[in-house]
Amino acid sequence: MMIYTDGQCIGNNQKDLSKRKSIICIVLEPDENAPHEIVTHFSEAKSSNEAEWHAIVYALEYWINYCKRTPFNKEDPLMVMSDSNNSVQQYNPTENIPKLWQTKKHSLIIYRNKAWNLAREHNLNVKVRHIDREINPAGIELERRVYM
């Protein structure tokens, strides 16, 4: 099972946070025999990094609900693909994580912990991996919907 994620904050340069708008997208590809699902959702995120994290959390929540209505088992491996190096590195920390990737911002810690807790509480076998922006179906779909 693959879920591609992307998040985007429009107006990231706005000092007034109320002028920022975020949207997330996930593309669910159950397997080669099942149709994929595309979901876009407006987000409360106030930065691009928050939107990327919200997309990952939303993907995990979606997967949990998807397993309730399909024959898929939530213990099957789930690959969450993100074009955010930041989120991927923060989800998969190592002892020698470079300062650049350390989770310091409180809002990002909340998203990261929510993702970790969802995986642990629901016994999900989650791998979060990086995908280049140019080939990320969620990013391509988000660009299409936002800039049409």
Residue pairs with C-beta under 8 A, 6 or more apart in sequence:
1 28
1 29
1 30
1 31
1 63
1 72
1 76
1 77
1 78
1 79
2 28
2 29
2 79
2 81
3 26
3 27
3 28
3 29
3 59
3 62
3 63
3 78
3 79
3 80
3 81
4 26
4 27
4 29
4 81
4 82
4 131
4 136
4 137
4 138
4 139
5 24
5 25
5 26
5 52
5 55
5 56
5 58
5 59
5 80
5 81
5 82
5 138
6 24
6 25
6 52
6 55
6 82
6 83
6 136
6 138
6 139
6 141
6 142
7 22
7 23
7 24
7 25
7 43
7 45
7 48
7 50
7 51
7 52
7 53
7 54
7 55
7 84
7 142
8 22
8 23
8 24
8 48
8 51
8 142
8 146
9 20
9 21
9 22
9 45
9 46
9 47
9 48
9 50
9 51
10 20
10 21
10 22
10 23
10 146
11 19
11 20
11 21
12 20
12 47
12 48
14 20
17 46
20 46
20 47
21 42
22 42
22 43
22 44
22 45
22 46
22 50
22 51
22 54
23 40
23 41
23 42
23 43
23 51
23 142
23 145
23 146
24 40
24 41
24 42
24 43
24 45
24 51
24 54
24 55
24 58
24 142
25 38
25 39
25 40
25 41
25 55
25 138
25 139
25 141
25 142
25 145
26 38
26 39
26 55
26 58
26 59
26 62
26 138
27 36
27 37
27 38
27 39
27 137
27 138
27 141
28 36
28 37
28 38
28 39
28 59
28 62
28 63
28 66
29 36
29 137
30 36
30 66
30 70
30 72
36 137
38 141
39 58
39 62
40 141
40 142
40 145
41 58
43 50
43 51
43 54
43 55
44 54
45 51
45 53
45 54
46 107
47 107
49 84
49 86
49 87
49 105
49 108
50 107
50 108
50 111
52 82
52 84
52 86
52 87
53 84
53 87
53 90
53 108
53 111
53 112
53 115
54 111
55 82
55 138
56 80
56 82
56 87
56 91
56 111
56 115
56 128
57 111
57 114
57 115
57 118
59 80
60 80
60 115
60 118
60 119
60 122
60 124
60 126
61 118
63 74
63 78
63 124
64 74
64 118
64 122
64 124
66 72
67 73
67 74
74 122
74 123
74 124
75 123
75 124
75 125
76 125
77 125
77 127
78 124
78 125
78 126
78 127
79 127
79 129
80 126
80 127
80 128
80 129
81 128
81 129
81 130
81 131
81 136
81 138
82 88
82 128
82 129
82 130
82 131
82 136
83 130
83 131
83 132
83 133
83 136
83 139
84 130
85 101
85 130
86 101
87 128
88 128
88 129
88 130
89 97
89 98
89 101
90 101
90 102
90 103
90 108
90 112
91 112
91 115
91 116
91 128
92 128
93 101
93 102
93 103
103 109
103 112
118 124
119 126
133 139
